[in-house]
Amino acid sequence: MTKTQAKRQTLWWHRDFLLLWSGQTVSDIGSAVTVLALPLIAVSLLGASTFEVGALSASSTVAYLLVALPAGALVDRTVKHHLMIWSNAGRAVVLAGVPLAATLGHLSMAQLYVTALVAGMLTAVFEIAYQSYLPTLIRRDQLVEGNGKIGITNSLSDVIGPGLAGGLASLLSSAAYAVTADCLSFVVSIVSLLLIRTPEPPPRANGSRQTIGKQIAEGVRYVARHTVLRRVVACATMSSLFNMTLMTVLVVFLVRTLHAPAGTTGLLLGLGSAGGVVGAFTVGPLSRLIGSARMFWAGKLFLGGFALLIPLAGPGWGVVLVSVGLCATTASVVMFNISQVSYRQAVCPPELLGRMNATMRWAIRGAKPIGGLLGGVLGDWIGLRETLFMAALGSWLAVLFIVLSPIRYLRDIPVHEAYAEKAPEPAAPTPELRAKR
């Protein structure tokens, strides 16, 4: 294979994608540090109660629900590349206020709430722009590979970030200063974005004549009327809800029912999270082997049921079932997420990408706080083991929305006609040609 052919076959030769990916990798790890650092600051420095820590965690989720849909309209109206740069700059500035206030002795819970809320809003804008920008940077037949590589580093950041946050907090003698790592990671991401040379198509002019409300409604209608996308959002939302229910109850189950020490609990959850890395590594090769459309549902259908092992776990060596079940489930979730994001990017018209992604993520993220509340209520009402079983079963059965959709008849993900120039599809045979055959 020549060098030119290699460049067409793999993103390892795509300079601008590597810049985007490397910058986002550093940013993901930094953000994973902050996910643990903010609660540590609240508990260790400010003496926050359990309710206050929960409210801090909810601030970022609420932020996503507030701005995701308007952010989708904004993404479709503006240059996505520039919007990503400004979103990162805003996050760096907002988070830099935490170590600065700690140094001056003025840090408070109110500032942490505002920081989590504003950073969450900017994260929502960035993520929607990021998912909508990728199809303008690479060919549609490279979307699974591109999202797979991004999924690998997303999963790795979930494994590396918490440990790095704890190490930095110890090294710097305060969790507040660990947030500085996240600020610097956004600077790295900004530099990588500035170095990208691929021109981005300008936003469609007709969208700017509509009000934000009409643009949002147009995106919601597109998802609701699309034969497959409405099933994707149903599957992903149901899965997100029950996965959050499961994770909310799991730590309590390990500590109170299985009497697992804190170190064992951390190890079990870490091993379970490693399944996401495996899923991200394998989704690309499996998509090429069995077809990208089949990969859409196969991973979740055949691996998602392993979550039922979690409520079967017992004390002693029986806790291993938690890691096995969690590892397989995490792998299936990552495989599904990479496949469904690639599908969304391939079939959606370019002028609707931002609003479509915003609608999908608003619904999926919106299910998380409901799932957490459901886990707490059911855990007290029907019991921890029973709640885990119900959540595992619900998350697995969500895949039926996809299995029973028209996509089950396809081998590979189709492409919207607007991307045909980037990756032309073979022409359908004419009646004369069929007659000759």
VMD Tcl script that draws the C-alpha trace (Angstrom):
set ca {
  {0.00 0.00 0.00}
  {1.36 3.41 -0.98}
  {1.57 6.33 1.41}
  {-1.32 8.06 -0.38}
  {-3.50 4.98 -0.02}
  {-2.58 4.70 3.65}
  {-3.69 8.29 4.23}
  {-7.06 7.51 2.71}
  {-7.48 4.37 4.77}
  {-6.67 5.56 8.29}
  {-6.92 8.71 10.37}
  {-3.40 8.16 11.72}
  {-2.28 10.12 8.64}
  {-4.90 12.88 9.02}
  {-3.01 15.86 10.49}
  {-6.01 17.97 11.47}
  {-7.92 15.09 13.05}
  {-4.83 14.20 15.11}
  {-4.65 17.81 16.30}
  {-8.32 17.80 17.26}
  {-8.04 14.40 18.95}
  {-4.84 15.12 20.88}
  {-6.13 18.45 22.17}
  {-9.41 16.89 23.24}
  {-7.58 13.99 24.91}
  {-5.66 16.38 27.16}
  {-8.87 18.32 27.84}
  {-10.80 15.14 28.72}
  {-8.19 14.12 31.28}
  {-8.21 17.61 32.78}
  {-12.00 17.60 33.00}
  {-11.94 14.18 34.69}
  {-9.63 15.69 37.31}
  {-12.16 18.46 38.01}
  {-15.05 15.97 38.31}
  {-13.41 14.61 41.49}
  {-11.59 17.79 42.55}
  {-14.71 19.95 43.01}
  {-16.42 17.54 45.48}
  {-13.08 17.11 47.30}
  {-12.80 20.89 47.64}
  {-16.35 21.09 48.97}
  {-15.78 18.35 51.56}
  {-12.18 18.90 52.63}
  {-11.90 22.69 52.46}
  {-15.45 23.95 52.96}
  {-16.97 21.21 55.14}
  {-19.92 20.70 52.80}
  {-22.79 18.41 53.76}
  {-23.88 15.42 51.67}
  {-26.78 17.47 50.29}
  {-24.44 20.32 49.29}
  {-22.12 17.90 47.48}
  {-25.13 16.43 45.67}
  {-26.32 19.90 44.70}
  {-22.84 20.68 43.37}
  {-22.91 17.57 41.22}
  {-26.40 18.44 39.96}
  {-25.33 21.97 38.94}
  {-23.46 20.76 35.86}
  {-26.33 18.45 34.83}
  {-28.91 21.21 35.21}
  {-26.70 23.46 33.12}
  {-26.86 20.98 30.27}
  {-30.64 20.83 30.42}
  {-30.86 24.63 30.37}
  {-28.64 25.38 27.38}
  {-28.38 22.26 25.21}
  {-31.29 23.06 22.88}
  {-30.40 26.76 22.36}
  {-26.76 25.68 21.93}
  {-27.80 23.49 19.01}
  {-29.32 26.47 17.21}
  {-26.22 28.52 17.99}
  {-23.95 25.81 16.56}
  {-25.91 25.78 13.28}
  {-25.75 29.60 13.04}
  {-22.01 30.06 13.65}
  {-18.60 28.68 12.69}
  {-18.19 25.61 14.91}
  {-14.40 25.80 14.99}
  {-14.47 29.29 16.50}
  {-17.24 28.37 18.93}
  {-15.17 25.48 20.29}
  {-12.18 27.76 20.87}
  {-14.24 30.35 22.75}
  {-15.98 27.65 24.82}
  {-12.62 26.29 25.94}
  {-11.34 29.77 26.73}
  {-14.44 30.44 28.85}
  {-14.02 27.19 30.78}
  {-10.37 27.92 31.47}
  {-11.20 31.39 32.86}
  {-14.11 30.18 35.01}
  {-12.15 27.30 36.54}
  {-9.08 29.47 37.15}
  {-11.17 31.39 39.67}
  {-11.20 28.38 42.02}
  {-7.46 28.15 42.83}
  {-7.25 31.97 42.78}
  {-10.04 32.32 45.36}
  {-8.47 29.54 47.47}
  {-5.14 31.37 47.47}
  {-6.83 34.61 48.55}
  {-8.89 32.80 51.21}
  {-12.27 33.71 49.67}
  {-13.41 30.38 48.27}
  {-17.05 29.51 49.04}
  {-19.72 26.97 48.13}
  {-21.55 29.68 46.21}
  {-18.52 30.09 43.92}
  {-18.31 26.32 43.40}
  {-21.98 26.21 42.41}
  {-21.53 29.05 39.92}
  {-18.33 27.47 38.57}
  {-20.02 24.10 38.02}
  {-23.05 25.74 36.41}
  {-21.15 28.03 34.01}
  {-18.55 25.40 33.14}
  {-21.38 22.95 32.50}
  {-23.07 25.39 30.12}
  {-19.87 25.95 28.18}
  {-19.24 22.20 28.09}
  {-22.67 21.67 26.56}
  {-21.91 24.21 23.82}
  {-18.48 22.68 23.15}
  {-19.69 19.07 22.98}
  {-22.53 19.85 20.56}
  {-20.18 21.92 18.37}
  {-17.56 19.15 18.56}
  {-19.93 16.41 17.40}
  {-21.22 18.64 14.61}
  {-17.71 19.72 13.54}
  {-16.22 16.24 13.08}
  {-18.14 15.41 9.85}
  {-16.70 18.59 8.27}
  {-13.17 17.48 9.12}
  {-13.15 13.83 8.01}
  {-14.94 11.68 5.43}
  {-18.19 9.99 6.40}
  {-16.63 6.51 6.00}
  {-14.08 7.53 8.65}
  {-16.66 8.57 11.26}
  {-16.69 5.24 13.11}
  {-12.89 5.25 13.27}
  {-12.80 8.88 14.37}
  {-15.48 8.49 17.05}
  {-13.80 5.25 18.14}
  {-10.47 6.97 18.72}
  {-12.22 9.75 20.64}
  {-14.12 7.11 22.64}
  {-10.85 5.42 23.62}
  {-9.45 8.56 25.18}
  {-12.80 9.45 26.77}
  {-12.80 6.08 28.51}
  {-9.14 6.33 29.46}
  {-9.76 9.74 31.03}
  {-12.47 8.22 33.23}
  {-9.90 5.68 34.47}
  {-6.93 8.06 34.79}
  {-8.66 11.27 35.91}
  {-9.79 10.39 39.45}
  {-6.40 8.94 40.41}
  {-4.63 11.95 38.92}
  {-6.94 14.29 40.83}
  {-6.12 12.57 44.12}
  {-2.39 12.60 43.37}
  {-2.38 16.29 42.46}
  {-4.43 17.17 45.54}
  {-1.84 15.41 47.73}
  {1.15 16.83 45.84}
  {-0.17 20.40 45.86}
  {-1.59 20.10 49.41}
  {-5.04 21.21 48.24}
  {-7.69 19.90 45.85}
  {-8.31 23.53 44.81}
  {-4.94 23.71 43.08}
  {-5.59 20.44 41.24}
  {-8.18 22.35 39.18}
  {-5.27 24.24 37.63}
  {-4.53 21.10 35.59}
  {-7.94 21.41 33.92}
  {-7.33 25.09 33.12}
  {-4.03 24.22 31.43}
  {-5.67 21.36 29.53}
  {-8.10 23.81 27.93}
  {-5.18 25.97 26.83}
  {-3.62 22.94 25.13}
  {-6.94 22.21 23.40}
  {-7.22 25.82 22.19}
  {-3.72 25.67 20.67}
  {-4.52 22.39 18.89}
  {-7.72 23.90 17.45}
  {-5.88 27.00 16.23}
  {-3.44 24.80 14.30}
  {-6.18 23.05 12.28}
  {-6.08 24.08 8.61}
  {-9.11 22.32 7.10}
  {-11.63 25.00 6.03}
  {-15.08 24.72 7.54}
  {-18.11 25.30 5.30}
  {-19.90 28.53 6.32}
  {-23.26 28.17 8.10}
  {-26.37 28.26 5.95}
  {-27.67 31.83 5.65}
  {-31.34 30.85 5.72}
  {-31.04 29.62 9.33}
  {-30.17 33.11 10.58}
  {-33.58 34.43 9.45}
  {-35.41 32.13 11.85}
  {-35.92 32.78 15.55}
  {-34.05 30.58 18.02}
  {-37.35 28.98 19.05}
  {-38.21 28.00 15.48}
  {-34.74 26.60 14.92}
  {-34.95 24.51 18.09}
  {-38.39 23.22 17.08}
  {-37.05 22.30 13.64}
  {-34.30 20.18 15.22}
  {-36.73 18.45 17.58}
  {-39.15 17.72 14.72}
  {-36.35 16.28 12.60}
  {-35.41 13.78 15.32}
  {-39.05 12.94 16.14}
  {-39.96 12.28 12.50}
  {-36.83 10.35 11.53}
  {-37.61 6.63 11.45}
  {-34.35 5.56 13.10}
  {-33.25 8.63 15.10}
  {-36.39 8.69 17.22}
  {-35.65 5.07 18.16}
  {-32.02 5.94 18.86}
  {-33.01 8.70 21.26}
  {-35.50 6.37 22.97}
  {-32.85 3.64 23.36}
  {-30.11 6.00 24.54}
  {-32.40 7.86 26.97}
  {-33.77 4.67 28.52}
  {-30.25 3.24 28.76}
  {-28.92 6.46 30.33}
  {-31.72 6.52 32.90}
  {-31.22 2.91 34.05}
  {-27.42 3.10 33.95}
  {-27.58 6.09 36.29}
  {-30.00 4.19 38.52}
  {-27.56 1.28 38.65}
  {-24.50 3.44 39.39}
  {-26.34 5.38 42.09}
  {-27.14 2.19 44.00}
  {-23.96 0.23 43.20}
  {-21.58 1.88 45.67}
  {-24.12 1.53 48.50}
  {-24.63 -2.13 47.53}
  {-20.88 -2.82 47.61}
  {-20.34 -1.17 50.98}
  {-23.49 -2.12 52.91}
  {-24.54 -5.45 51.39}
  {-21.21 -6.97 50.28}
  {-19.15 -5.22 53.01}
  {-16.39 -4.36 50.51}
  {-13.61 -2.10 51.88}
  {-13.08 1.30 50.25}
  {-9.95 0.10 48.42}
  {-11.75 -2.94 47.01}
  {-14.70 -0.79 45.95}
  {-12.42 1.58 44.05}
  {-10.60 -1.31 42.38}
  {-13.84 -3.01 41.30}
  {-15.23 0.19 39.81}
  {-11.91 0.96 38.09}
  {-11.78 -2.49 36.49}
  {-15.36 -2.07 35.38}
  {-14.59 1.28 33.75}
  {-11.76 -0.37 31.80}
  {-14.43 -2.11 29.73}
  {-15.07 1.21 28.02}
  {-11.50 1.27 26.75}
  {-11.89 -2.26 25.35}
  {-15.19 -1.32 23.69}
  {-13.69 1.77 22.08}
  {-10.70 -0.20 20.76}
  {-12.82 -2.98 19.24}
  {-15.77 -1.09 17.75}
  {-13.83 -0.03 14.64}
  {-12.51 -3.49 13.65}
  {-15.85 -5.13 14.48}
  {-17.71 -2.53 12.39}
  {-15.54 -3.40 9.40}
  {-16.04 -7.12 10.02}
  {-19.81 -7.31 10.52}
  {-20.93 -3.90 9.21}
  {-21.29 -0.51 10.90}
  {-25.12 -0.72 11.00}
  {-25.04 -4.17 12.63}
  {-22.47 -2.93 15.14}
  {-25.08 -0.32 16.07}
  {-27.05 -2.89 18.05}
  {-24.87 -6.02 18.30}
  {-22.60 -4.87 21.14}
  {-25.45 -3.77 23.38}
  {-27.57 -6.82 22.57}
  {-24.89 -9.44 23.25}
  {-22.93 -7.71 26.05}
  {-25.57 -5.61 27.80}
  {-27.12 -8.64 29.49}
  {-23.94 -9.23 31.51}
  {-25.14 -6.40 33.78}
  {-27.49 -8.98 35.33}
  {-24.41 -10.52 36.98}
  {-24.04 -7.46 39.23}
  {-27.05 -8.13 41.53}
  {-25.92 -11.79 41.77}
  {-22.63 -10.77 43.44}
  {-21.91 -11.92 46.98}
  {-19.32 -11.29 49.71}
  {-15.71 -12.43 49.27}
  {-14.76 -13.55 45.78}
  {-18.36 -13.10 44.74}
  {-17.67 -9.38 44.31}
  {-15.78 -10.24 41.12}
  {-19.17 -10.54 39.41}
  {-19.56 -6.78 39.86}
  {-16.43 -6.06 37.82}
  {-17.29 -8.65 35.16}
  {-20.82 -7.32 34.74}
  {-19.76 -3.68 34.85}
  {-16.88 -4.22 32.43}
  {-19.09 -5.90 29.79}
  {-21.83 -3.31 30.26}
  {-19.45 -0.38 29.94}
  {-17.97 -1.90 26.78}
  {-21.46 -2.29 25.28}
  {-22.40 1.29 26.17}
  {-19.24 2.71 24.57}
  {-19.74 0.58 21.44}
  {-23.33 1.78 21.15}
  {-22.45 5.41 21.76}
  {-19.71 5.45 19.13}
  {-21.98 3.73 16.60}
  {-25.01 5.92 17.23}
  {-23.02 9.16 17.13}
  {-21.45 8.04 13.84}
  {-24.90 7.22 12.47}
  {-26.28 10.62 13.50}
  {-23.37 12.43 11.88}
  {-23.72 10.44 8.64}
  {-27.47 10.75 8.03}
  {-28.25 14.26 9.24}
  {-28.24 17.22 6.80}
  {-25.27 19.55 7.56}
  {-27.52 22.52 8.36}
  {-29.30 20.52 11.10}
  {-26.31 18.80 12.73}
  {-26.07 21.16 15.70}
  {-29.78 21.08 16.53}
  {-30.04 17.33 16.00}
  {-27.08 16.68 18.31}
  {-28.49 19.13 20.87}
  {-31.89 17.41 20.86}
  {-30.31 13.99 21.31}
  {-27.95 15.02 24.09}
  {-30.62 17.06 25.89}
  {-32.83 13.98 26.15}
  {-30.00 11.59 27.04}
  {-28.40 13.85 29.65}
  {-31.79 14.85 31.01}
  {-32.47 11.24 31.97}
  {-29.45 11.09 34.30}
  {-30.76 13.11 37.27}
  {-34.08 11.24 37.00}
  {-32.19 7.94 37.05}
  {-30.23 8.99 40.12}
  {-33.42 9.97 41.95}
  {-35.09 6.71 40.87}
  {-32.17 4.71 42.25}
  {-32.41 6.40 45.63}
  {-36.18 5.91 45.89}
  {-36.21 2.28 44.71}
  {-33.17 1.37 46.81}
  {-35.05 2.32 49.97}
  {-38.40 0.94 48.78}
  {-37.70 -2.47 47.18}
  {-34.06 -3.08 48.22}
  {-30.61 -2.61 46.73}
  {-30.25 -5.98 44.99}
  {-33.74 -5.75 43.49}
  {-33.08 -2.22 42.24}
  {-29.83 -3.32 40.61}
  {-31.61 -6.17 38.82}
  {-34.35 -3.87 37.54}
  {-31.82 -1.27 36.36}
  {-29.62 -3.86 34.62}
  {-32.62 -5.39 32.85}
  {-33.98 -1.98 31.81}
  {-30.64 -0.85 30.41}
  {-30.26 -4.06 28.40}
  {-33.81 -4.14 27.00}
  {-33.42 -0.56 25.73}
  {-31.60 -2.02 22.71}
  {-34.93 -3.42 21.45}
  {-35.76 0.07 20.16}
  {-32.88 -0.40 17.68}
  {-33.25 -4.11 17.03}
  {-36.89 -3.60 16.03}
  {-36.11 -0.61 13.78}
  {-35.42 -0.65 10.01}
  {-31.67 -0.45 10.65}
  {-31.57 -4.16 11.50}
  {-31.87 -4.90 7.77}
  {-28.75 -2.86 6.89}
  {-25.12 -3.92 6.94}
  {-23.57 -0.44 6.92}
  {-24.64 3.02 8.01}
  {-26.17 5.03 5.13}
  {-25.05 8.55 4.29}
  {-26.92 11.77 3.64}
  {-26.70 12.97 0.04}
  {-24.87 16.14 1.14}
  {-21.82 14.01 1.97}
  {-21.89 12.05 -1.27}
  {-19.02 14.09 -2.72}
  {-16.78 13.14 0.18}
  {-17.56 9.43 -0.08}
  {-19.55 8.58 -3.21}
  {-21.88 5.65 -3.08}
  {-22.03 3.17 -6.00}
  {-24.84 4.04 -8.40}
  {-27.90 1.83 -8.42}
  {-28.04 -0.48 -11.47}
  {-30.27 0.73 -14.31}
  {-33.07 -1.47 -15.68}
  {-30.94 -2.12 -18.79}
  {-28.00 -3.25 -16.65}
  {-30.24 -5.51 -14.55}
  {-31.58 -7.05 -17.75}
  {-28.04 -7.80 -18.94}
  {-27.28 -9.48 -15.62}
}
mol new
graphics top color blue
foreach p $ca { graphics top sphere $p radius 0.5 }
foreach p [lrange $ca 0 end-1] q [lrange $ca 1 end] { graphics top cylinder $p $q radius 0.2 }
display resetview
